[in-house]
Amino acid sequence: MASQIFRDDLLDGKVVLLSGGGSGLGRAAAIELTALGADVVICGREIEPLRETADLCMADGSGSCSVFQCDIREADQVEKLVDATLDVHGRIDVLVNNAGGQFLAPAEDISEKGFDTVIRLNVHGTWLMTHTVATRAMIPESLGEDRGGKIINITLSPHNGLPGMAHSSAARAAVENLTKVLAIEWSRFGISLNALAVGQVATETLLTKYPQVVVDNLSHSIPAGRLGRPEEVAWAVAYLASPAGDFYSGSVLTIDGARDNWLGPWPPTQLITESGAPIAEDRKPK
């Protein structure tokens, strides 16, 4: 399927490694990147969803999509994934750290195991992928002028606290700070790092795995008045992966329909004057 936004050959010849490509945002990004000519390698813990994504990518995409089963929390599996990608393609130009996960729970009900599971996947897994790709594919002196690359980390919005997601809020904040630090340290190798802080998007996981009352009320907390669409996040990934994103580094781009800035409905139910007195009903703006 041709991109709705970018020219078809925008990423011709680029090699992209993308985690969590079996569904949701990862699947949408893989489809968009292959449509733009990139050779995409997707990974995940379950092989069948990855194959489904690859079939969708290859149906109309001008690039290629290959799959690799990998648990990004395991260092040996990540090393095999990166080595296999290099064996086939010779390099990795873009890494998209999309794999992640969490569950909805009050903070007081999160067990040690539950907290550790979310941190290990979102922080430790992202670190393993980032460090392995950087040290094996983007930093080595043997690459000469071709060294360098782009790393895009998918995180969460809002940044001002996400009740019911204490574990994931902590994890994604860690990834964003890691992004900023590495953008400074690895700039000398020609590596740029950015994060996409994604708000509430109408993925299958959100629509089917979360309580219906939560899903039904989400759009009321988004000033844009709707959930995001997976392809909108995919376009942001493609933008950063393209030459248009070359001067971005150390940035956190928030894509959430202004949810991060939400302080309640506007105008509020009862408007207040500068003196602190409520405005009479007949004086409120129409």
C-alpha positions in Angstrom: 0.0 0.0 0.0 1.4 3.4 -1.0 2.0 5.9 1.7 -0.6 8.6 2.1 2.0 11.2 3.1 5.5 10.5 1.7 7.0 9.6 -1.7 7.3 5.9 -2.4 11.2 5.8 -2.6 11.9 8.0 0.5 13.6 5.2 2.4 15.0 3.1 -0.5 18.0 1.1 0.6 17.6 1.9 4.3 17.7 -1.0 6.8 15.3 -0.7 9.7 15.2 -3.0 12.8 11.9 -2.7 14.6 10.8 -4.4 17.8 7.3 -5.4 18.7 6.3 -5.6 15.0 3.5 -8.2 15.4 0.6 -5.8 16.2 -0.5 -2.2 16.9 1.9 0.6 16.4 4.8 -1.7 15.4 2.7 -3.3 12.6 1.6 0.1 11.3 5.2 1.4 11.3 6.5 -1.7 9.5 3.8 -1.3 6.8 4.6 2.4 6.3 8.4 1.9 6.3 8.3 -0.9 3.7 5.9 1.2 1.6 8.7 3.8 1.5 11.2 1.3 0.2 13.0 0.3 3.5 14.2 -3.2 4.2 12.5 -3.9 7.6 13.4 -6.6 10.1 10.7 -7.0 12.7 11.0 -9.0 15.9 8.7 -10.2 18.7 8.2 -13.1 21.0 5.5 -14.8 18.9 6.3 -15.7 15.3 2.8 -15.9 13.8 1.8 -12.2 14.3 5.1 -11.2 12.9 4.4 -13.3 9.8 1.0 -11.7 9.4 2.7 -8.2 9.6 5.3 -9.3 7.0 2.5 -10.5 4.6 0.8 -7.1 4.9 4.1 -5.3 4.3 5.0 -7.4 1.3 1.5 -7.2 -0.3 2.2 -3.7 -1.8 5.4 -2.4 -0.2 8.4 -1.6 -2.4 10.8 -2.6 0.4 11.1 -5.9 2.2 10.0 -7.3 5.5 11.6 -10.2 7.3 10.8 -11.6 10.7 12.9 -12.9 13.7 11.6 -14.3 16.9 13.3 -12.6 19.8 12.6 -11.7 23.4 14.3 -8.4 23.8 14.8 -9.0 27.5 17.3 -11.7 26.8 20.8 -10.5 25.8 21.8 -13.6 23.9 18.6 -13.4 21.8 19.2 -9.7 21.0 22.7 -10.5 19.9 21.5 -13.2 17.6 18.9 -10.9 16.2 21.4 -8.1 15.5 24.0 -10.5 14.0 21.4 -12.1 11.8 20.3 -8.7 10.5 23.8 -7.7 9.7 24.5 -11.0 8.0 21.6 -10.4 5.6 21.7 -6.7 5.1 25.2 -5.7 6.1 24.1 -2.7 8.3 21.3 -1.2 10.4 20.4 2.4 9.6 17.5 2.8 11.9 16.4 1.1 15.1 12.9 1.5 16.3 12.4 0.4 19.9 8.7 -0.1 19.9 8.3 -3.2 22.0 6.8 -2.6 25.4 4.0 -3.4 27.6 2.1 -2.7 30.8 -1.1 -3.4 32.6 -3.7 -1.2 34.2 -3.6 -1.4 38.0 -3.7 0.9 41.1 -0.1 1.5 42.4 -0.9 -0.2 45.7 -1.9 -3.4 43.9 1.3 -3.7 41.7 3.4 -6.5 43.0 7.2 -6.6 42.9 7.1 -9.1 40.1 4.6 -7.0 38.1 6.7 -3.9 38.5 9.9 -5.7 37.6 8.3 -7.2 34.5 7.3 -3.9 33.1 10.7 -2.3 33.9 12.6 -5.2 32.4 10.7 -5.1 29.2 10.4 -1.3 28.7 13.8 -0.2 30.1 16.1 -3.2 30.1 14.9 -4.5 26.8 15.2 -1.1 25.2 18.7 -0.7 26.6 19.8 -4.2 25.3 18.5 -3.4 21.8 20.0 0.1 21.8 23.4 -0.9 23.1 23.8 -4.0 20.9 22.8 -2.2 17.7 25.0 0.8 18.5 28.1 -1.3 19.4 27.8 -3.8 16.6 26.3 -1.8 13.8 26.6 1.9 14.3 29.8 2.7 16.2 32.5 0.3 14.9 35.5 2.0 13.3 35.4 -0.5 10.5 32.3 1.2 9.1 34.3 4.2 8.2 32.2 7.0 6.8 29.1 4.8 7.0 29.1 4.6 10.8 26.2 6.2 12.6 22.4 5.8 12.4 19.1 6.7 14.0 17.4 5.3 17.1 13.7 6.0 17.7 12.2 5.1 21.1 8.5 4.8 21.6 7.4 6.1 25.0 4.1 7.4 26.6 2.1 10.5 27.0 1.0 12.2 29.2 4.1 13.2 31.0 2.4 14.7 34.0 1.4 11.3 35.4 -0.7 8.5 34.1 -2.8 7.0 37.0 -3.1 3.3 36.9 0.3 3.1 35.1 2.9 3.8 37.8 5.2 1.1 36.5 5.0 2.1 32.9 5.2 5.9 33.7 8.4 5.3 35.5 9.8 3.0 32.8 9.0 5.4 29.9 10.5 8.4 31.8 13.7 6.4 32.2 13.8 5.7 28.5 13.3 9.3 27.6 16.1 10.4 29.9 18.3 7.6 28.4 17.5 8.9 25.0 18.7 12.4 25.9 21.9 11.2 27.5 22.9 8.9 24.6 22.0 11.7 22.1 24.9 13.6 23.6 27.3 10.8 24.2 26.9 9.1 20.8 26.7 12.2 18.7 30.4 11.8 18.1 29.6 8.6 16.3 26.9 10.2 14.1 24.1 8.5 16.0 20.9 10.4 16.7 18.3 9.4 19.3 14.8 10.7 19.7 11.7 9.5 21.5 8.1 9.6 20.4 5.7 10.0 23.3 2.5 8.5 22.1 -0.9 9.1 23.7 -4.0 7.1 23.4 -4.2 5.4 20.1 -7.0 3.1 18.8 -4.9 -0.1 18.6 -6.5 -3.5 18.9 -4.9 -3.9 22.4 -6.4 -0.7 23.7 -9.8 -1.4 22.3 -10.0 -5.1 23.4 -7.7 -5.5 26.4 -8.7 -2.6 28.6 -12.0 -2.1 30.5 -14.7 -0.7 28.3 -15.4 2.2 30.7 -11.8 3.3 30.3 -11.9 3.1 26.5 -15.2 4.9 26.3 -14.0 7.9 28.4 -10.5 8.3 26.9 -11.6 10.7 24.1 -13.1 13.0 26.7 -9.6 13.7 28.1 -8.1 14.4 24.7 -8.5 18.0 23.5 -8.5 16.8 19.9 -11.7 14.9 20.8 -10.7 11.5 19.5 -8.2 8.7 19.8 -5.2 8.7 17.6 -4.8 6.3 14.7 -1.9 3.9 14.4 -0.9 5.2 11.0 -0.4 8.7 12.5 2.3 7.4 14.7 3.8 5.4 11.8 4.1 8.7 9.9 6.0 10.2 12.7 8.4 7.3 12.8 8.9 7.6 9.0 9.5 11.3 9.3 12.2 10.8 11.9 13.8 8.0 9.8 13.8 10.2 6.7 16.3 13.0 5.8 13.7 15.4 7.2 14.6 14.1 10.7 18.4 14.4 10.3 18.7 17.4 12.7 16.5 16.0 15.4 18.4 14.4 18.3 17.8 14.3 22.0 14.2 15.3 21.4 10.9 13.9 22.8 8.1 14.5 20.3 4.7 14.2 21.8 1.9 12.9 19.6 -1.3 12.8 21.6 -3.8 15.4 20.4 -2.7 17.8 23.2 -3.5 15.3 26.0 -0.2 16.1 27.7 -1.5 19.7 28.2 -5.0 18.8 29.4 -6.2 20.5 32.6 -9.9 19.8 32.2 -12.6 20.9 29.7 -12.4 24.4 28.3 -14.3 26.6 28.8 -14.8 25.2 32.3 -18.2 24.6 33.7 -18.0 27.7 35.9 -15.8 30.5 34.6 -14.0 32.6 37.2 -13.2 36.3 36.9 -9.8 37.8 37.7 -11.1 38.8 41.1 -12.1 35.2 41.8 -15.8 35.6 41.6 -17.9 33.3 39.4 -19.2 34.8 36.1 -23.0 34.9 36.1 -24.7 32.6 33.6 -26.0 35.4 31.5 -22.5 36.9 31.2 -20.7 33.7 30.1 -19.3 33.7 26.5 -21.7 32.1 24.0 
